[in-house]
Every structure is written in structure tokens, then in C-alpha cells.
């Protein structure tokens, strides 16, 4: 499994390099914040259309083979970006290749994300997943800084794209060392899975509240898409400075993750979730108003830390209150609405910035996030009453007699 971990880190670095390079290059060429928003739009369209079919494919065919094909497509599209950048072709070519990458990501996520659970025991998977999360954090922290330094040193995005393509190929080679396991059986079609997941989430208030909070926090409060604007026009930084801005949230997330391991279990995780998402909104407002590098880095650090607390609570809540036979279908819905919120948030931020300016886009998004937290506290009071996460049990399946998740929506005894 070491090869898989190394390969996954290579793919993580590739993703960070592309995010850095495409943001810097598009804003250099166009000077238009809306161009940055389109990055999310062109990737979300194919991903939105293909998420459910890709999930069904991952259950009906060999996941390793799907992962190999998907990451080969990502490698080819990334190499294409290097060619477009080096030849200085019109930006329309870059958007077309980003759409191809959206297709690759749609099939890669359900295939590779569930691959280890298919070939490892539960005990082995728990340990492997901890290491996998660590490799992703390393790529998130170091990738933007290294990518920014590379762009600054070469004064071109093409080398960053080329190395990113190599990172994808490293993951392809690593996947080829993993056993190709046949599917366990014929699963239900995607539409029935989607409906079952939506029904369970809709009738489980605490789960619905957690997903809603995360979705709107990223949709409204995400400032990452506009970092090239702030780096160049507000803070007067080069691509290396942009790399440090992109690294700050990942550092905050890593620190928060370490604190989560050390801290005792939260007795009122719902309250902590509301505070974390509210803190994310406040830090976003602070970043939008900041004109000093140190303050901007601090605010971005805090957004990453708050987001990490939110992710831990939401992810654990999803696992402990969902019945085992519904976990796959609820995970598909979660991936569709939460996993794609980054792209939706990027499009929102870029569109609003193009109309009203980058500061308005970021600050209004942060304020909107805070308002969503207040609304969620009133709409789902069950969230305030749930007890420690380790005391919760799977909720009952949706039925006409109750619209709440019993006992998950009740405070734990004691």
C-alpha cells in the first residue's frame, strides 16, 4: 500500500499545481475575476452530470481499472494545459481541457476513494486511511508553495502543468500495483440510489443541517477562487506569494486536525459545528477587508482551521447515524452536493467579483455564511441538542411516524 500512498500524494500535488497555475495564468491573461469563476463552472458541469453514473460504474466494474482510466485522462488533460500555456493559445482551450478534467474527476473520486476499503480489512483500512489523509494534507500544504515558487522562477505556468501531469502518471503507476478486484455483485441503478439517499437525508434533521451548513459555507464563504486577484491587485504579490496564500488554509486545517485528535470528545458537537462554520464566515470577512499580508494569512489560516473542525464533525456524524445499508447512497448524495460546492463557490465568487468587485464578493459571502448559521440554529434545533458523537447510534429508516432521526437527534444519555 506504500505505492498507493505515494501515488495519491503525487496526484494531490498535481491538483494543487494545476489550481495554482490556472488561477495565476488566467488572471494574468484576462485581468478578469469572472475568468476565475469560470474555472469552477466548466468543471462542475460534467462532474454534476456524471457523478451518479460514475458511482454506479464504481459498483459494477473493477474500481482499479476505472481509476487508472480516469487518472490517465487527467494526465492527458493536464499535459494539454502545458501545451496550451507554452504555445500561448487562447484561453478557450484551457477551459475545454478543464472540462475534460471535470469528467476525469467525476469517475476518479468514487473509484479510487473506495478502492482501499475493497481490498483491506477494517483494521487495516483504519490505519491506511489515517496515512492517506496525512498525504493529502502534505500535498495541500506544500503544493501551493512549491507550485508558486516554480511559476515565479520560470515566469511560466507550463512547467507546473508538466510536473502535474507527471504526478498523475505516478498515481496511475501506483494503481497498477493494486489488485484488480471484481465487483461484488450487481448494485441498484443510480437513480434509485439517489432517491434513497435524498430521502434519508431529508428526514434526518441533524444530517440535513450539517450538509446544509457545509454547502452554504463553501458556496458563499469560499475566497480561494479570488486569491489571484488579492495576490496581484490588493497585496501586490507575485506567484510565490499566491502560493503562500493558498497554503495558509491547509496549514490551519492540519493544525485543527491535530487538535481534534488531542482534545476530548465534544459533549455538544452540534454547537461546535455552528461555532466553526460561523468562525469560517467571520474569518472570511476579515480576509476580504484585509490589506496586510500577515492579517490575510492569519484569516486564511483560521478559515482552514474552522473548516477542518466542521469536516470532522460532519464526516463522523454521517458515519454514525446512517444505517450501514444506506451509507453508499447517502455518500453519493453527499459527494454530489458537498464535493462540488467548491466549484459552485468559485463560480459565485468570480461572478460577483466581476460585477461588484473582489472585496464585495468575499465580504458578502462571509456575511452570508454567518446568516446561514443563525438560520440553521433556528430551523434545526435538534442540532443543538445532540450529545457526544461516539454516543450516537444509527437513525431509523425514514417512516411516516417520525421525521426525526431517533436517537441521533436526541441528546445522548448522561
C-alpha positions as CSV (number, residue, x, y, z in Angstrom):
1,X,0.0,0.0,0.0
2,X,3.0,2.3,0.2
3,X,2.9,2.7,-3.6
4,X,-0.7,3.7,-3.4
5,X,0.0,6.3,-0.7
6,X,3.0,7.8,-2.7
7,X,0.9,7.8,-5.9
8,X,-2.0,9.5,-4.1
9,X,0.4,12.2,-2.9
10,X,1.6,12.7,-6.4
11,X,-2.0,13.2,-7.6
12,X,-2.5,15.6,-4.7
13,X,0.5,17.7,-5.7
14,X,-0.8,17.6,-9.3
15,X,-4.2,19.0,-8.2
16,X,-2.5,21.8,-6.2
17,X,-0.1,22.7,-9.1
18,X,-3.0,22.9,-11.6
19,X,-5.1,25.1,-9.2
20,X,-2.2,27.4,-8.6
21,X,-1.1,27.6,-12.3
22,X,-4.6,28.1,-13.8
23,X,-5.6,30.8,-11.4
24,X,-2.4,32.8,-11.9
25,X,-2.2,32.4,-15.7
26,X,-5.9,33.2,-16.4
27,X,-5.8,36.3,-14.3
28,X,-2.5,37.4,-15.9
29,X,-4.0,37.0,-19.4
30,X,-7.5,38.4,-18.8
31,X,-7.3,40.6,-15.6
32,X,-11.0,39.5,-15.1
33,X,-12.2,37.9,-11.9
34,X,-15.1,36.3,-13.9
35,X,-12.5,34.2,-15.7
36,X,-11.5,32.7,-12.4
37,X,-15.2,31.9,-11.6
38,X,-15.5,30.1,-15.0
39,X,-12.8,27.6,-13.8
40,X,-15.3,26.2,-11.4
41,X,-18.2,26.3,-13.8
42,X,-16.6,24.4,-16.6
43,X,-15.6,21.6,-14.2
44,X,-18.8,21.4,-12.3
45,X,-21.0,20.8,-15.4
46,X,-19.6,17.4,-16.4
47,X,-19.0,16.4,-12.8
48,X,-22.6,17.2,-11.9
49,X,-23.9,15.2,-14.9
50,X,-21.7,12.2,-14.3
51,X,-21.5,11.8,-10.5
52,X,-24.3,9.3,-10.3
53,X,-23.3,7.3,-13.4
54,X,-19.7,7.3,-12.1
55,X,-20.8,5.9,-8.7
56,X,-22.8,3.2,-10.4
57,X,-19.8,2.3,-12.5
58,X,-17.6,2.0,-9.5
59,X,-20.0,-0.6,-8.0
60,X,-20.5,-2.5,-11.3
61,X,-16.9,-2.7,-12.7
62,X,-13.4,-3.1,-11.4
63,X,-12.6,0.1,-9.4
64,X,-8.9,-0.1,-10.0
65,X,-9.3,-0.1,-13.8
66,X,-11.8,2.8,-13.6
67,X,-9.2,4.7,-11.5
68,X,-6.4,4.0,-14.0
69,X,-8.5,5.2,-16.9
70,X,-9.7,8.4,-15.1
71,X,-6.2,9.4,-13.9
72,X,-4.8,8.8,-17.4
73,X,-7.4,11.2,-18.7
74,X,-6.4,13.7,-16.0
75,X,-2.8,13.3,-17.0
76,X,-3.5,13.9,-20.7
77,X,-5.7,16.9,-20.0
78,X,-3.0,18.4,-17.7
79,X,-0.3,17.8,-20.3
80,X,-2.6,19.6,-22.8
81,X,-2.7,22.6,-20.4
82,X,1.1,22.7,-20.5
83,X,1.0,22.8,-24.4
84,X,-1.7,25.5,-24.4
85,X,0.3,27.6,-21.9
86,X,3.7,27.1,-23.7
87,X,2.1,27.9,-27.1
88,X,0.1,30.8,-25.7
89,X,-3.1,29.5,-27.3
90,X,-6.5,31.3,-26.5
91,X,-7.9,30.7,-23.0
92,X,-10.8,28.8,-24.6
93,X,-8.5,25.8,-25.0
94,X,-7.7,25.9,-21.3
95,X,-11.4,25.9,-20.4
96,X,-12.0,23.0,-22.7
97,X,-9.3,20.9,-21.0
98,X,-10.6,21.9,-17.6
99,X,-14.0,20.4,-18.6
100,X,-12.2,17.2,-19.6
101,X,-10.6,17.2,-16.2
102,X,-14.1,17.5,-14.7
103,X,-15.0,14.3,-16.5
104,X,-11.9,12.5,-15.1
105,X,-12.5,13.7,-11.6
106,X,-16.2,12.5,-11.7
107,X,-15.0,9.0,-12.3
108,X,-11.8,9.1,-10.3
109,X,-13.4,10.1,-6.9
110,X,-15.9,7.2,-6.4
111,X,-13.4,4.6,-7.9
112,X,-10.2,5.4,-6.0
113,X,-11.9,6.7,-2.9
114,X,-13.5,3.3,-2.2
115,X,-10.6,1.2,-3.5
116,X,-8.8,0.6,-0.3
117,X,-11.9,-0.5,1.6
118,X,-12.4,-3.2,-1.1
119,X,-9.0,-4.8,-0.6
120,X,-8.2,-4.2,3.1
121,X,-9.7,-5.5,6.3
122,X,-11.4,-3.0,8.6
123,X,-8.5,-2.8,10.9
124,X,-6.0,-2.3,8.1
125,X,-8.3,0.3,6.4
126,X,-8.5,2.5,9.5
127,X,-4.7,2.7,9.7
128,X,-4.3,3.2,5.9
129,X,-6.9,5.9,5.9
130,X,-5.1,7.9,8.6
131,X,-2.0,7.8,6.4
132,X,-4.0,8.7,3.3
133,X,-5.3,11.8,5.0
134,X,-1.8,12.7,6.0
135,X,-0.5,12.5,2.4
136,X,-3.4,14.7,1.3
137,X,-2.6,17.3,3.9
138,X,1.1,17.3,2.9
139,X,0.2,17.9,-0.7
140,X,-2.3,20.7,0.3
141,X,0.3,22.4,2.5
142,X,3.4,22.1,0.3
143,X,1.8,22.0,-3.2
144,X,0.7,25.6,-3.5
145,X,4.0,27.0,-2.1
146,X,6.1,24.8,-4.4
147,X,3.9,25.5,-7.4
148,X,4.0,29.2,-6.8
149,X,7.8,29.2,-6.4
150,X,8.1,27.2,-9.7
151,X,5.9,29.6,-11.6
152,X,7.9,32.6,-10.1
153,X,11.2,31.0,-11.0
154,X,10.3,30.1,-14.6
155,X,7.9,33.0,-15.2
156,X,5.6,30.5,-16.9
157,X,2.8,28.1,-15.9
158,X,3.8,25.4,-18.4
159,X,6.4,23.7,-16.2
160,X,3.9,23.5,-13.3
161,X,1.4,21.8,-15.6
162,X,4.0,19.4,-17.0
163,X,5.0,18.3,-13.5
164,X,1.4,18.0,-12.5
165,X,0.8,15.6,-15.5
166,X,3.8,13.5,-14.2
167,X,2.2,13.4,-10.8
168,X,-1.0,11.9,-12.3
169,X,1.1,9.3,-14.1
170,X,2.8,8.4,-10.9
171,X,-0.6,7.6,-9.4
172,X,-1.5,5.6,-12.5
173,X,1.6,3.5,-12.0
174,X,0.8,3.1,-8.3
175,X,-2.8,2.0,-9.1
176,X,-1.4,-0.8,-11.4
177,X,0.3,-2.3,-8.3
178,X,-3.1,-2.6,-6.5
179,X,-5.1,-5.9,-7.0
180,X,-8.0,-5.5,-9.5
181,X,-10.9,-6.9,-7.6
182,X,-14.1,-7.9,-9.5
183,X,-17.3,-6.2,-8.4
184,X,-19.1,-7.9,-5.5
185,X,-22.5,-8.0,-7.4
186,X,-25.0,-6.1,-9.4
187,X,-25.9,-2.9,-7.5
188,X,-29.1,-0.9,-7.9
189,X,-29.2,1.7,-10.6
190,X,-28.1,5.2,-9.9
191,X,-31.5,6.8,-9.8
192,X,-32.8,4.6,-7.1
193,X,-29.7,5.1,-5.0
194,X,-30.0,8.9,-5.4
195,X,-33.6,8.9,-4.3
196,X,-33.0,6.7,-1.2
197,X,-30.1,8.9,-0.1
198,X,-32.0,12.1,-0.6
199,X,-35.0,10.7,1.3
200,X,-32.9,9.6,4.3
201,X,-31.1,13.0,4.5
202,X,-34.3,14.9,4.1
203,X,-35.9,13.1,7.1
204,X,-32.8,13.2,9.3
205,X,-32.6,16.8,10.6
206,X,-29.1,16.7,12.1
207,X,-27.6,15.3,8.9
208,X,-29.5,17.7,6.7
209,X,-28.4,20.6,8.9
210,X,-24.7,19.6,8.8
211,X,-24.8,19.2,5.0
212,X,-26.6,22.5,4.5
213,X,-24.1,24.3,6.7
214,X,-21.1,23.0,4.8
215,X,-22.7,23.5,1.4
216,X,-23.5,27.2,2.0
217,X,-20.3,27.9,3.9
218,X,-18.2,26.8,0.8
219,X,-20.7,28.3,-1.7
220,X,-20.9,31.7,0.0
221,X,-17.7,32.0,2.0
222,X,-15.0,30.5,-0.2
223,X,-12.4,33.1,-1.0
224,X,-9.9,30.7,-2.6
225,X,-11.0,31.3,-6.1
226,X,-10.2,35.0,-5.8
227,X,-6.8,34.6,-4.3
228,X,-5.0,35.5,-7.6
229,X,-6.9,38.9,-7.5
230,X,-5.9,39.6,-3.9
231,X,-2.3,38.5,-4.5
232,X,-1.8,40.7,-7.5
233,X,-4.0,43.7,-7.1
234,X,-4.5,44.0,-3.3
235,X,-1.4,42.6,-1.6
236,X,0.9,43.3,-4.6
237,X,2.4,39.8,-4.5
238,X,3.8,37.6,-7.2
239,X,3.0,33.9,-7.9
240,X,5.2,32.8,-5.0
241,X,3.1,35.0,-2.6
242,X,0.0,33.5,-4.1
243,X,1.4,30.1,-3.2
244,X,1.7,31.1,0.4
245,X,-1.9,32.4,0.4
246,X,-3.1,29.1,-0.9
247,X,-1.0,27.2,1.7
248,X,-2.4,29.1,4.7
249,X,-5.8,27.4,4.9
250,X,-4.2,23.9,4.6
251,X,-1.8,24.7,7.5
252,X,-4.8,25.8,9.5
253,X,-6.7,22.6,8.6
254,X,-3.7,20.4,9.6
255,X,-3.3,22.2,13.0
256,X,-7.0,21.8,13.7
257,X,-6.9,18.1,12.8
258,X,-4.1,17.6,15.2
259,X,-6.0,19.4,17.9
260,X,-9.1,17.3,17.2
261,X,-7.0,14.1,17.9
262,X,-5.7,15.6,21.2
263,X,-8.9,17.1,22.5
264,X,-11.5,15.1,24.5
265,X,-14.8,14.3,22.7
266,X,-17.1,17.3,22.3
267,X,-20.1,17.0,24.5
268,X,-22.2,19.2,22.2
269,X,-20.7,18.7,18.7
270,X,-23.7,20.5,17.1
271,X,-22.9,23.7,19.0
272,X,-19.2,23.3,18.0
273,X,-20.3,22.8,14.3
274,X,-22.3,26.1,14.4
275,X,-19.4,27.9,16.0
276,X,-16.9,26.5,13.5
277,X,-19.0,27.5,10.4
278,X,-19.7,30.9,12.0
279,X,-16.0,31.3,12.6
280,X,-15.3,30.4,9.0
281,X,-17.6,33.3,7.9
282,X,-16.0,35.8,10.3
283,X,-12.5,34.9,9.1
284,X,-13.7,35.2,5.5
285,X,-15.0,38.7,6.2
286,X,-11.6,39.5,7.8
287,X,-9.7,38.3,4.8
288,X,-12.0,40.3,2.4
289,X,-11.3,43.5,4.3
290,X,-7.6,42.9,5.0
291,X,-4.9,44.9,3.2
292,X,-1.9,43.5,5.1
293,X,-0.2,40.2,4.3
294,X,0.1,38.9,7.9
295,X,-3.6,39.6,8.5
296,X,-4.6,37.9,5.3
297,X,-2.5,34.8,6.1
298,X,-4.0,34.7,9.6
299,X,-7.6,34.9,8.3
300,X,-6.9,32.2,5.7
301,X,-5.3,30.0,8.4
302,X,-8.5,30.4,10.5
303,X,-10.8,29.5,7.6
304,X,-8.8,26.3,7.2
305,X,-9.0,25.5,10.9
306,X,-12.7,26.2,11.2
307,X,-13.4,24.2,8.0
308,X,-11.4,21.2,9.4
309,X,-13.4,21.2,12.6
310,X,-16.6,21.3,10.5
311,X,-15.4,18.4,8.3
312,X,-14.5,16.2,11.2
313,X,-17.9,16.7,12.9
314,X,-19.9,16.3,9.7
315,X,-18.0,13.3,8.4
316,X,-18.2,11.5,11.8
317,X,-21.9,12.4,12.1
318,X,-22.6,10.9,8.7
319,X,-21.0,7.6,9.5
320,X,-22.5,7.1,13.0
321,X,-26.2,8.0,12.3
322,X,-26.5,6.4,8.8
323,X,-27.6,2.7,8.7
324,X,-25.0,0.6,7.1
325,X,-27.2,-0.4,4.1
326,X,-27.8,3.2,3.3
327,X,-24.2,4.5,3.6
328,X,-23.4,4.2,0.0
329,X,-26.4,6.0,-1.2
330,X,-26.1,8.9,1.3
331,X,-22.4,9.1,0.4
332,X,-23.4,9.6,-3.2
333,X,-25.7,12.5,-2.3
334,X,-23.0,13.9,0.0
335,X,-20.4,13.8,-2.8
336,X,-22.8,15.4,-5.3
337,X,-23.8,18.4,-3.2
338,X,-20.8,18.9,-1.0
339,X,-17.9,17.7,-3.2
340,X,-18.9,20.0,-6.0
341,X,-19.6,23.0,-3.8
342,X,-16.0,24.2,-4.3
343,X,-16.6,24.7,-8.0
344,X,-20.0,26.3,-7.4
345,X,-18.5,28.6,-4.9
346,X,-15.7,29.5,-7.3
347,X,-18.2,30.5,-10.0
348,X,-20.3,32.5,-7.5
349,X,-17.2,34.4,-6.2
350,X,-15.9,35.1,-9.7
351,X,-19.3,36.3,-11.0
352,X,-20.0,38.6,-8.1
353,X,-16.4,39.9,-8.1
354,X,-16.8,40.7,-11.8
355,X,-19.9,42.8,-11.1
356,X,-19.2,44.4,-7.8
357,X,-15.5,43.9,-7.0
358,X,-13.5,41.2,-5.2
359,X,-13.8,42.7,-1.7
360,X,-17.6,42.8,-2.0
361,X,-17.7,39.2,-3.3
362,X,-15.6,37.9,-0.3
363,X,-17.1,40.0,2.5
364,X,-20.8,39.5,1.4
365,X,-20.1,35.7,1.1
366,X,-18.7,35.7,4.7
367,X,-21.7,37.6,6.0
368,X,-24.0,35.2,4.1
369,X,-22.3,32.3,5.8
370,X,-22.9,33.8,9.3
371,X,-26.6,34.4,8.4
372,X,-26.9,30.7,7.3
373,X,-25.5,29.6,10.7
374,X,-28.1,31.7,12.5
375,X,-30.9,30.3,10.3
376,X,-29.7,26.7,10.8
377,X,-29.8,27.1,14.6
378,X,-33.5,28.2,14.4
379,X,-34.5,25.7,11.6
380,X,-32.8,22.6,13.1
381,X,-32.8,23.0,17.0
382,X,-32.1,19.2,17.1
383,X,-28.5,20.1,16.1
384,X,-28.0,22.0,19.4
385,X,-29.2,19.0,21.4
386,X,-27.2,16.1,20.1
387,X,-24.7,14.6,22.5
388,X,-21.1,13.4,22.0
389,X,-20.6,11.8,18.6
390,X,-19.4,8.5,20.0
391,X,-22.7,8.0,21.9
392,X,-24.9,8.3,18.8
393,X,-26.4,5.4,17.1
394,X,-27.7,4.8,13.5
395,X,-31.0,6.6,12.9
396,X,-34.1,4.7,12.0
397,X,-35.0,4.5,8.3
398,X,-37.5,7.2,7.1
399,X,-41.0,6.4,8.1
400,X,-44.3,8.2,8.2
401,X,-44.4,8.2,12.0
402,X,-41.3,10.3,12.5
403,X,-39.4,12.9,10.6
404,X,-36.5,12.9,13.0
405,X,-33.6,10.6,13.4
406,X,-34.1,8.7,16.6
407,X,-32.0,8.5,18.6
408,X,-29.5,10.6,16.7
409,X,-31.4,13.8,17.1
410,X,-31.7,13.4,20.8
411,X,-29.1,14.3,23.4
412,X,-27.1,11.3,24.5
413,X,-27.9,10.0,27.9
414,X,-25.8,11.5,30.7
